[in-house]
C-alpha cells in the first residue's frame, strides 16, 4: 500500500483548483543577451513569418501586403492576396505553410475580412507560385470564416497543424465582446479543429451536436459585467446552404486573445493569450476543456472593475477593497474552468508561441519562445512533459516589441517587430 505525506494527501483532497499557478509577470528581464541581433529588412507592421523549404520567408504586414523575403532581406511583393479590413487589431495577420506544401505549394492566410458592421476572421488557402522576380497566390479559397461579422479586435488568427499533417487547429478570438467565448454556438473565443479544407474534423468533443442557426451580435462592451447585458445590435442568421457548425468544429472554448498556438515535440497543444489588465495566460489545450474567459481571469478589466479570480485566496487580497466581493465570488463554481499553467501579472502581451527544435542554441531544444510586445521581451519556457511549464529565462529586447519569432532550418531565429518601421531581425548565438 502506498503511503502519502500530509502535503500530498491534502493536495489530492483539494484537487488542482486549490493549487495557485505561477505568476511570471514580475520575472526580471536580462540585458545579457545570448544571441546577436541583426536587422535585415524593414516592414510596415509585420505580423507573422513562415519559412519555405528553400529557406526564403513569407512575411505578412498587417496593412495588407504579403512578401517573399530572402535571408539577405530582398523583398518581392506577392500578388493575389485577399482584401483585408485594416485598422486597430485587424488586417493581414497569419501566414502558414501547408503540411503538404511539397506537392501542393499551398499556404494558409488568416486575416480580418470586411463584413457587415465591421469585419470577420477568415482563413484562406492558395497556391504559391514563384517566378523570376515575381510571386503570386493563385486560386485563393476562403475555407472558413465567421460569417456574422461585427466590431472589435482580438482576432486570434493562429494556426497549428496537427502532428500527422491531416488537420489543423485555428484560434478564434472573442473580438472584445467577451460573452461569446462561453456560447457554444458562437465561433468566437474558441479553438477550432478543422480538416485542411476547413470542415469540422473528426473526433471533436461536440461532434454530431446541432448548432443554433441564429446568433446575437453585440458591440464590444466596456467590462465583463456589462457584457452580460450588452444590447443586441442585430441578429445574424446563417444561410441554409452554409449552416452554423460551430459545435462540430470546436475543440476547446473560453479564450480571449489566443495569439499563439503550437504543438510541443511530445504532441501536446499549447496556447498563449492576452489577458485584460493583467492575466496573460499559457494554457495546455485539451479536448473539450473550457479555459474560463470571461467568467474567471487573473486580471481585471481595463476600467479597473474586478473579474472573479481563478485563485481568490492567493490573489484577491492585493486588490482594492471595492473589488473584493467580485474577485472572490464565493458562490461561483470554478471547477468547470481549466487554469493556465503560467500567468503574467503584469502582462507581457505575447505576440506568438513557437517550439524550438534545433541545436544551434544549446539546451533550447524542446523549449518554447514567446515574444512580448508590451514588455519588449523574449521569454524561453521549459516543459516537464507532464503538463507543467516554467518561464526559464527572459531577455529585454530594448525597444523591440516582439510580434513573432520563428526558427529557420539552420536553427537560427528570425524575429519581426510591431512597428510602422518594424524590423526583420536575425538572431544567432554569441
Phi, psi and omega in degrees: 000133182284143177255138180246140172288164179301319181294319180295320181293319179297317179297320180295321181289321183282331181083173185294335182295342181268355184265121179288138180275156181287132174262117181255015181295331181266007180301129181287137177266138181267144173265358178272083186286135178274014183217155171273143181241114183240123177282128186249326182204174181225142182223167176262099180057059177296147187239318186210150177243140171222131182269133172275161181301333182275004177097344175285165184241152163255132180232128176266147168249134183300333179292345176139321184289158169233137186238146166264125190229135175272167179289349174270355178096005178288130187246132175238123179291141179260126179271166177084013179283151181286160175289141178235158170261102182273135177154142182060237180264004184261160178150207173280123190247266188269154171223134187217140181272128182296145177302335180258026184303324183303329181253333185255337188060026182277141171230155179247143175237145168237141188194166175270112183269132176304136182203175184304128177074005180152256186206171177225147167292133178228149174235124182234161178227142179209162177270128178272121178246122182246124178247199179280094182080011180227161175204143182213155170257119186246144176064038184297133178233132171280114184270330181207145172201160171274103188288344184289328181066191178130187184268163175116158177258219175053061185280338188078264168073022177263145177240137169232121178280139179301150181305331179275358176073012186257353180207176180219160176243129183242126177270129180239114181287169185268009171060030179065019181256351168070285189299330178302338180298337179256005178265112184293348180266352180259136178283354182282141179073033184232161161250120184260144177247114188233159169289171177295344177264006176085015179262163177302130179280156179291148173087007178290152190295334179250023179305135179090348178276137178281143177258151174299140183263359173230136182230139173286142177245127178242161171273158181301122177277172184280325184221166177296327179290317179295332180298331183295333181237023181298136180294142177281120181277334175191165176245127179260132177245126180293148176288146179299330180282345180219070186291160177291123179239026186304315182299319180290337182271336193283132174260319180206163187220175176085040183247154181258285183230076186280085184278340182236136181209123185201150175270134173284163179304333180273005177093357177285143179261128181239149181224146175230142185213160175282134166276183175282248174269088190093157172095029167303149188227142165249120185240139168273117188270122179233151186306125172080000184279154178248124187261011160098332184291138000262016182292324180220157180195162169269357179251186175234170177294156178301331179290346187097351178292145186282163173229141176307132185270146175301318185235076185299323182297327183272334193239336189287332181301332182282346180274168183295161181300324180290343181267351191300315187298313181288318180303316182280320179034068187297338180269359179280126175279108181271355186298333179287350190254129177281133178280151170294155177282324174225146170225165184230117169225111002289171187284160167256343185059071185296139178264332183195178175215127177217150177257131181275128185246357186264189180232005180296320172264107188299133177082001182265349183303127182090349176281160172254151174241137182232123174278140177247128181271302179296323182277348183049056188220169171229128183242135173257128182244135177250157188229148180263359179083354182241020180098000177259154180206159173213148176279102189283321183214149176221132181241137174279128185257028179069237180260013184271116172275106191281107181276317181210148172220134184221161183258133174274169182299333181274003178088355174282170185242149178231141190222143172241157190243137177284099182189153174294342173237048188291128182276153164258120187242145176253126181250124179231152183296146174280000000 
